[in-house]
Amino acid sequence: MARLSDLINLDLSDSTQKIIAEYIWVGGSGMDVRSKARTLSGPVDDPRKLPKWNFDGSSTGQATGDDSEVILCPQAIFRDPFRKGKNILVMCDCYAPNGDPIPSNKRHVAAKIFSHPDVKDEEPWFGIEQEYTLLQKDTNWPLGWPLGGYPGPQGPYYCAAGADKSYGRDIVDAHYKACLYAGIDISGINGEVMPGQWEFQVGPVVGISAGDQLWVARYILERITEIAGVVVSFDPKPIPGDWNGAGAHTNYRYKGGN
């Protein structure tokens, strides 16, 4: 009998032209990522050729129970580092059945701005530094910290190496490589000031693609930590007191200026 890992790693190209597309969207909180998968008849490399789909918005805080259908519109395609092959991740935004963007769809307004001729002419470039904290699943306490206690003061952990200073590097490296495989312009990683806290950088990327890539990078990180049995937190202040916070610092440059 095949092991579960053998089945997960099956190469579908040996037996079918069909592929799996994982549709991803931002949930009702504005921070959670949701996804669902569907089978397509063959490879697709243009989001405009992908079918729209739908989901139950009453289960994600994006619609009421008496009118719960929300439409997913594909906007960007990435290679799937989990299923590999020709399978894809699809970043979507969300609309009501009448075609109006739902309130949590911030991408719709951003797309209008970035498609304006004056904005396109400026070629806006973004580099986003996304900090995050890895937490022990059963305690929601940072990875590597003693249960219910605290490590030594901050100082030796930033960009550090060593079992007593760097916690979760295997997760971070797996995420780094998975993002590169997916086609995300991830430009680097580093350990952060608080132990158990890390950062990855997306960019430089032009226009709205920066947002699409950041959200897919977050989704990939959520999936990898799911596999590892660890929780990822983007909370700006996960531990109160004199401990470093976490943010998504944004660097911006346009043609002819800073």
Beta strands, then each sheet from edge to edge (+ up, - down):
strand 1: 19-26
strand 2: 33-40
strand 3: 53-56
strand 4: 69-79
strand 5: 88-95
strand 6: 125-136
strand 7: 186-191
strand 8: 197-206
strand 9: 230-233
strand 10: 248-253
sheet 1: 2+ 1- 5- 4+ 3-
sheet 2: 7+ 8- 6+ 9-
sheet 3: 7+ 8- 6+ 10-
end
